[in-house]
């Protein structure tokens, strides 16, 4: 069975975020607004997304 993937997009600017939140967004591989990256659906990635849910748009990849 193939592993599940998550598509994560940065929907707001990181300007004004706390340094920890900014580091979390960058660790997800997001640098620019409206940039989208794909990650494995793991507990570690889910926790990172949970730290900045107001900045991200997350969807499941088929």
C-alpha positions in Angstrom: 0.0 0.0 0.0 1.5 3.4 -1.0 2.2 5.8 1.8 -0.1 8.8 2.1 1.1 12.3 1.1 0.1 15.8 2.2 0.2 18.8 0.0 1.1 21.9 2.2 0.8 25.4 0.8 1.9 28.7 2.4 -1.1 31.0 2.2 0.1 34.0 4.3 3.4 35.9 4.6 5.8 34.8 7.3 6.5 38.5 8.2 5.6 39.1 11.8 5.7 35.4 12.9 7.7 34.5 16.0 11.1 33.1 15.2 10.0 29.6 16.2 7.0 29.7 13.9 9.1 31.1 11.1 11.6 28.3 11.6 8.8 25.7 11.5 7.5 27.1 8.2 10.9 27.0 6.7 11.6 23.5 8.0 8.5 22.4 6.0 10.3 23.7 2.9 8.1 26.7 2.4 9.9 29.9 1.4 7.4 32.0 -0.6 3.7 32.7 -0.4 1.5 30.3 -2.4 4.4 27.8 -2.7 3.3 24.2 -2.3 5.4 21.2 -1.1 4.5 17.5 -0.7 5.4 15.6 2.5 4.8 12.1 3.8 1.8 12.0 6.2 3.8 11.3 9.4 3.2 12.4 13.0 6.3 14.7 12.8 4.9 16.6 9.8 1.4 16.7 11.4 2.9 18.3 14.5 4.7 20.9 12.5 1.5 21.8 10.6 -0.3 22.0 13.9 2.1 24.7 15.1 1.2 27.1 12.3 -2.3 26.1 11.0 -3.3 29.7 10.4 -0.5 30.1 7.8 -1.0 26.9 5.8 -3.5 25.1 3.6 -3.3 21.3 3.7 -4.8 18.8 1.4 -4.4 15.0 0.8 -2.7 14.0 -2.4 -4.3 11.2 -4.4 
